[in-house]
Amino acid sequence: MKETYKYDEKGNKIEENHYEPSTLYNIQYVYDKNGNWIKSTFSNNGVATSISIREIEYYTKDAYSIC
């Protein structure tokens, strides 16, 4: 099996390909401004078979202030 990877300018993996004799598995990632992946798409021979979406809630330091 052969594998290839692509990265964006921030070093985040944006695509990976897994080649088998008759099949290409592909995973693509989308990242938020904090560098966490929020969407991944899994494809089998060019057909999307699974999409995962993550919703991440971020808190500021002020959210933990004690009055």
N, CA and C atoms as an extended XYZ file, in Angstrom:
201
Properties=species:S:1:pos:R:3:atomname:S:1:resname:S:1:resid:I:1 pbc="F F F"
N         0.839       -1.166        0.000 N   MET     1
C         0.000        0.000        0.000 CA  MET     1
C         0.889        1.236        0.000 C   MET     1
N         0.535        2.233       -0.785 N   LYS     2
C         1.247        3.501       -0.838 CA  LYS     2
C         0.397        4.562       -0.157 C   LYS     2
N         1.035        5.483        0.551 N   GLU     3
C         0.321        6.567        1.210 CA  GLU     3
C         0.975        7.892        0.861 C   GLU     3
N         0.158        8.933        0.664 N   THR     4
C         0.666       10.279        0.448 CA  THR     4
C        -0.107       11.240        1.346 C   THR     4
N         0.535       12.360        1.669 N   TYR     5
C        -0.056       13.355        2.556 CA  TYR     5
C         0.193       14.751        2.008 C   TYR     5
N        -0.756       15.667        2.267 N   LYS     6
C        -0.591       17.073        1.923 CA  LYS     6
C        -0.855       17.892        3.179 C   LYS     6
N        -0.076       18.976        3.328 N   TYR     7
C        -0.176       19.839        4.496 CA  TYR     7
C        -0.370       21.283        4.058 C   TYR     7
N        -1.036       22.076        4.907 N   ASP     8
C        -1.181       23.494        4.611 CA  ASP     8
C         0.038       24.248        5.138 C   ASP     8
N         0.027       25.571        4.995 N   GLU     9
C         1.171       26.388        5.393 CA  GLU     9
C         1.399       26.395        6.904 C   GLU     9
N         0.396       25.971        7.690 N   LYS    10
C         0.538       25.905        9.147 CA  LYS    10
C         0.955       24.519        9.626 C   LYS    10
N         1.142       23.591        8.700 N   GLY    11
C         1.551       22.242        9.052 CA  GLY    11
C         0.406       21.294        9.359 C   GLY    11
N        -0.827       21.745        9.141 N   ASN    12
C        -1.989       20.878        9.347 CA  ASN    12
C        -2.150       19.928        8.168 C   ASN    12
N        -2.400       18.661        8.463 N   LYS    13
C        -2.633       17.694        7.391 CA  LYS    13
C        -4.001       17.999        6.773 C   LYS    13
N        -4.022       18.297        5.478 N   ILE    14
C        -5.282       18.632        4.814 CA  ILE    14
C        -5.783       17.507        3.916 C   ILE    14
N        -4.905       16.560        3.606 N   GLU    15
C        -5.329       15.449        2.755 CA  GLU    15
C        -4.402       14.264        2.953 C   GLU    15
N        -5.003       13.084        2.950 N   GLU    16
C        -4.206       11.862        2.935 CA  GLU    16
C        -4.833       10.879        1.963 C   GLU    16
N        -3.966       10.178        1.255 N   ASN    17
C        -4.393        9.192        0.267 CA  ASN    17
C        -3.751        7.853        0.583 C   ASN    17
N        -4.566        6.812        0.501 N   HIS    18
C        -4.093        5.443        0.716 CA  HIS    18
C        -4.421        4.657       -0.553 C   HIS    18
N        -3.387        4.243       -1.233 N   TYR    19
C        -3.546        3.540       -2.502 CA  TYR    19
C        -3.392        2.036       -2.289 C   TYR    19
N        -4.373        1.292       -2.707 N   GLU    20
C        -4.301       -0.162       -2.746 CA  GLU    20
C        -4.452       -0.565       -4.211 C   GLU    20
N        -4.208       -1.792       -4.559 N   PRO    21
C        -4.220       -2.173       -5.979 CA  PRO    21
C        -5.447       -1.700       -6.772 C   PRO    21
N        -6.625       -1.785       -6.217 N   SER    22
C        -7.811       -1.386       -6.989 CA  SER    22
C        -8.630       -0.298       -6.304 C   SER    22
N        -8.097        0.293       -5.225 N   THR    23
C        -8.877        1.249       -4.451 CA  THR    23
C        -8.027        2.429       -4.007 C   THR    23
N        -8.619        3.611       -4.067 N   LEU    24
C        -7.995        4.812       -3.516 CA  LEU    24
C        -8.881        5.309       -2.388 C   LEU    24
N        -8.326        5.338       -1.183 N   TYR    25
C        -9.013        5.928       -0.045 CA  TYR    25
C        -8.445        7.320        0.164 C   TYR    25
N        -9.317        8.301        0.332 N   ASN    26
C        -8.899        9.689        0.468 CA  ASN    26
C        -9.611       10.292        1.670 C   ASN    26
N        -8.866       11.055        2.467 N   ILE    27
C        -9.452       11.793        3.574 CA  ILE    27
C        -8.999       13.238        3.453 C   ILE    27
N        -9.969       14.157        3.495 N   GLN    28
C        -9.663       15.585        3.442 CA  GLN    28
C       -10.138       16.236        4.732 C   GLN    28
N        -9.350       17.213        5.214 N   TYR    29
C        -9.639       17.884        6.474 CA  TYR    29
C        -9.795       19.379        6.265 C   TYR    29
N       -10.715       19.980        7.039 N   VAL    30
C       -10.891       21.432        7.084 CA  VAL    30
C       -10.658       21.839        8.534 C   VAL    30
N        -9.904       22.931        8.735 N   TYR    31
C        -9.525       23.377       10.078 CA  TYR    31
C       -10.144       24.721       10.412 C   TYR    31
N       -10.342       24.961       11.712 N   ASP    32
C       -10.814       26.271       12.159 CA  ASP    32
C        -9.608       27.175       12.414 C   ASP    32
N        -9.863       28.397       12.853 N   LYS    33
C        -8.780       29.367       13.053 CA  LYS    33
C        -7.843       28.988       14.194 C   LYS    33
N        -8.259       28.038       15.046 N   ASN    34
C        -7.418       27.584       16.155 CA  ASN    34
C        -6.599       26.336       15.808 C   ASN    34
N        -6.720       25.858       14.582 N   GLY    35
C        -5.922       24.722       14.141 CA  GLY    35
C        -6.514       23.362       14.448 C   GLY    35
N        -7.795       23.318       14.820 N   ASN    36
C        -8.463       22.038       15.072 CA  ASN    36
C        -9.300       21.660       13.861 C   ASN    36
N        -9.252       20.375       13.487 N   TRP    37
C       -10.060       19.993       12.330 CA  TRP    37
C       -11.529       20.022       12.735 C   TRP    37
N       -12.338       20.577       11.843 N   ILE    38
C       -13.773       20.693       12.109 CA  ILE    38
C       -14.600       19.899       11.111 C   ILE    38
N       -13.954       19.437       10.029 N   LYS    39
C       -14.658       18.619        9.044 CA  LYS    39
C       -13.663       17.658        8.406 C   LYS    39
N       -14.061       16.407        8.299 N   SER    40
C       -13.263       15.438        7.553 CA  SER    40
C       -14.187       14.698        6.599 C   SER    40
N       -13.682       14.489        5.400 N   THR    41
C       -14.450       13.791        4.373 CA  THR    41
C       -13.659       12.574        3.931 C   THR    41
N       -14.275       11.410        4.053 N   PHE    42
C       -13.651       10.148        3.653 CA  PHE    42
C       -14.255        9.732        2.318 C   PHE    42
N       -13.395        9.457        1.345 N   SER    43
C       -13.850        9.037        0.018 CA  SER    43
C       -13.235        7.697       -0.350 C   SER    43
N       -13.985        6.939       -1.116 N   ASN    44
C       -13.551        5.642       -1.617 CA  ASN    44
C       -13.671        5.701       -3.132 C   ASN    44
N       -12.527        5.679       -3.816 N   ASN    45
C       -12.489        5.791       -5.280 CA  ASN    45
C       -13.233        7.021       -5.793 C   ASN    45
N       -13.042        8.145       -5.094 N   GLY    46
C       -13.610        9.417       -5.550 CA  GLY    46
C       -15.036        9.687       -5.118 C   GLY    46
N       -15.647        8.779       -4.376 N   VAL    47
C       -17.023        8.956       -3.920 CA  VAL    47
C       -17.013        9.150       -2.407 C   VAL    47
N       -17.524       10.306       -1.955 N   ALA    48
C       -17.580       10.569       -0.520 CA  ALA    48
C       -18.497        9.551        0.151 C   ALA    48
N       -17.965        8.853        1.145 N   THR    49
C       -18.752        7.837        1.842 CA  THR    49
C       -19.040        8.213        3.289 C   THR    49
N       -18.291        9.198        3.808 N   SER    50
C       -18.489        9.603        5.194 CA  SER    50
C       -18.002       11.033        5.378 C   SER    50
N       -18.799       11.832        6.072 N   ILE    51
C       -18.403       13.194        6.424 CA  ILE    51
C       -18.598       13.353        7.929 C   ILE    51
N       -17.549       13.784        8.599 N   SER    52
C       -17.619       14.041       10.041 CA  SER    52
C       -17.451       15.530       10.272 C   SER    52
N       -18.336       16.098       11.074 N   ILE    53
C       -18.266       17.521       11.404 CA  ILE    53
C       -18.183       17.648       12.918 C   ILE    53
N       -17.203       18.427       13.371 N   ARG    54
C       -17.036       18.659       14.808 CA  ARG    54
C       -17.337       20.126       15.096 C   ARG    54
N       -18.095       20.355       16.136 N   GLU    55
C       -18.357       21.711       16.598 CA  GLU    55
C       -17.608       21.877       17.912 C   GLU    55
N       -16.689       22.825       17.937 N   ILE    56
C       -15.850       23.032       19.111 CA  ILE    56
C       -16.213       24.380       19.718 C   ILE    56
N       -16.499       24.384       21.010 N   GLU    57
C       -16.826       25.615       21.708 CA  GLU    57
C       -15.598       26.047       22.500 C   GLU    57
N       -15.153       27.260       22.249 N   TYR    58
C       -13.974       27.788       22.920 CA  TYR    58
C       -14.408       28.767       24.001 C   TYR    58
N       -13.687       28.758       25.099 N   TYR    59
C       -13.952       29.660       26.209 CA  TYR    59
C       -12.785       30.626       26.342 C   TYR    59
N       -13.092       31.847       26.732 N   THR    60
C       -12.044       32.840       26.977 CA  THR    60
C       -11.642       32.774       28.440 C   THR    60
N       -10.529       33.409       28.780 N   LYS    61
C       -10.097       33.458       30.171 CA  LYS    61
C       -11.160       34.113       31.042 C   LYS    61
N       -11.851       35.119       30.493 N   ASP    62
C       -12.876       35.837       31.244 CA  ASP    62
C       -14.022       34.935       31.654 C   ASP    62
N       -14.262       33.874       30.937 N   ALA    63
C       -15.372       32.970       31.257 CA  ALA    63
C       -15.116       32.262       32.582 C   ALA    63
N       -13.871       32.213       33.038 N   TYR    64
C       -13.532       31.524       34.276 CA  TYR    64
C       -13.220       32.475       35.427 C   TYR    64
N       -13.451       33.763       35.218 N   SER    65
C       -13.176       34.732       36.281 CA  SER    65
C       -14.156       34.547       37.442 C   SER    65
N       -13.638       34.660       38.637 N   ILE    66
C       -14.477       34.568       39.838 CA  ILE    66
C       -14.652       35.978       40.388 C   ILE    66
N       -15.891       36.364       40.570 N   CYS    67
C       -16.174       37.718       41.075 CA  CYS    67
C       -16.356       37.701       42.568 C   CYS    67
